[in-house]
């Protein structure tokens, strides 16, 4: 058996989302067909397998086709391959089209991979999606239709390829295509306005999309915390790109996203190894809540806290929510243990609250921070008003350059006023590597206690 076939086939099997195809009897038959090599790669997808197992008419139609060698056949009109195949019921013409069209298909797949910052391995998947969409439409095509078959599948294949990114290329999946389009719109506006504060960007997104502030905030969190290896552009722009003419202005600079570079480098091997180091219950909570299998990295619908609580025999949703936060922290620390990333622990040590116009407001908050490992903690004070928003009270023992202190200020800034009591945060190694002999000193001002009248 071709090892490359098995590798790609297993990857495509992870993209099967139709629940009926996952029924034990049908699923075992699919696996058996893959092991024996009976299924072609472009047939391993929801649509084709749905036809195979549930659409008797399509099955009967497909079974009427013979397949003879038509490799020497060439037509100037590409649509002629499909007309001849349907008229003669000879699938050899369809295969001849694939051979003729291969250079164009390859170039388009490579362009798609480059356009959306995918990996070289994804090129074959993109081609298979095109072919499966073509075959599905081919079986329903009317030979007297004046519109060429390729014209019908142009947009359909493109949207299925985007769906491939949505369902199989992320650390966690976006459940629906509409949800994915919403995410793309929100993150496009967010990333294209770096000069605005987070609150200003949220307000702008609410104005331009009509979404609620709560929905916008949730989508931004998903966009930051999830690996999206694509340059996110408005959904309407994709419609104009189908002819292959892509403007440079639409290709987003990947360095814009706050978390993209970090999560882009998190590979499955590290996740799998770390998942095996935490307890089975913690692993199950993370797997079910994210909708990701840490063994095969298949994608499925995430479970609610209530559903996870029932499976684990927990007291309720709050219990699972708390355990999930702890599990995420354990996961992050294990990544640090492997040297894959760094981290820092934050603990709130003081908070000053004042009354202003009858309302209580935070005037300042102080955090102790400790880089991952050992050593005495450093301390940073954050004031909500004033010239210096962040000041170093003292550097941590193992933070002689102040690079961890700088990361802590970013973390506190991301809290948006919801100051967490205590938490461990992972830090991308890329952020720490920016320190060199020329800038190896704290950029933040050191805290000076206010002088009294006598001292003045």
C-alpha positions, 0 to 999 in steps of 0.5 A: 500500500502506498504510504503517501496514500495512507497518510493523505487518506488518514488526513482526509478521514479526519475531515469527515463530519457527517454523523451518519457516516460516523455510525460504526457499521458505515465507518468501519466499511469506509476504513476497510475501503481505505486500507484496501485502497478501493477509495480514491483520495478525491472520494474521501469526503462527506459529499461523495461518501454520502452519495455512496451510502445514502443516495441510491439514484446517484449510486446507480448512475455512477455504477453505469459508467465504465472506464476505458483508457482515454489518456490520448484524447484531447479536446480544445473545449474542456466541457467536451470531456464531460459531455462525452463522458455522460453521453458514452457513460465512460469515466475515462473521459473524466480521468482524461480531463483530470490529466489535461487540467492537472497543471492548471489545477496544481497552479491554482492549488499552490496559489490558494496555499500561498494566499492563505498561508497554508503548508505545502502538504495542504496543496493536495487536499485543496486539489482533492476538494476541487475534484470531489466538487467537480464529480458531485456536480458532474453526475447532475450535469445536463449535457444540453446546458449552455453553461460549462460545468466548470463555471458552476463549480468555480465558486462552489469549490472555492467555498468548500476550500475555505470550509476546509480551513474552517474545519480542519486547519485550526486549533479549534473549529468554527462550527458553521460557515456563517460563523466563519464569515462573521469571524473573518469580517470582525478580525479583518476590521480589528487587524486593519486598525492597529492604531486604535485601542481595543475598545475603539476597534470594538466600537468600530466593528459594532458600527460597521457590522451591526453585531452586538458588542458582546458578539464582537468581543467573543469573536475577537477572543476566538480570533486571537486564541485560535490558530488561523493560518490564513490572512483574514480578509472580508468575505466579499473580497473572495468573490472577486478573487475567483478569476485568480487575480488577487490584489496585493492589498488584500494579502494581510501582513501576518505580523499584525495579529497579536497571537498569530505568530505564537500559535502558528508554531504550535504543532500537533506533535507538541500538543499530543505529547503534552496531552499525554502528560496531563491527567486523563480527566484534564485531557478529556475536558480540553478535548471535549470543550475544544472539539479536538481529538489529541490522538488523531486531531480529528475535529468534532462538535465541542461539548457544553460544560453541562455535557462534560459534567455528565460524562465525568460525573462532576457536580455541575457546569461551574465545576467543569469551567473551573477544572478547564481553567486549571487544565489549560494552565497545566497544559501551558506549563507542560509546553514550557517544560518541553521548551516550546514556549516560556511563561510567567505567573501573575499574582495580584498583591494590591488594588487601590479603589477610589470613588469618582462621581459616586462610582467606584473605580480602580486607581491602581493595581499591583502584580507580583510576577515570576518567570517560569521556573524558580526565583524571587518575584518581581513587582509592577504597578499599573495606574489607570491614569497618569503619565506612566501607566506601568512602572517597575517596583522591582524586577524578578530575580531572573528578569535582568533585562526586563523582558518579562516585565514588558510581557506582563504589561501587555498581559495586564493591558489585555485584561481590559480592566478585569484584573485577574487575581492569579494566573499563569500565562504562556509567552511565545519564545518569539517575543522574548528573542527580541532582546539583544545586547543593544536593548537589554534593559527595562524600557519601563520607568522604575517606580518612585514613591511620592515625596512628602512635603518635608522631603520636598 
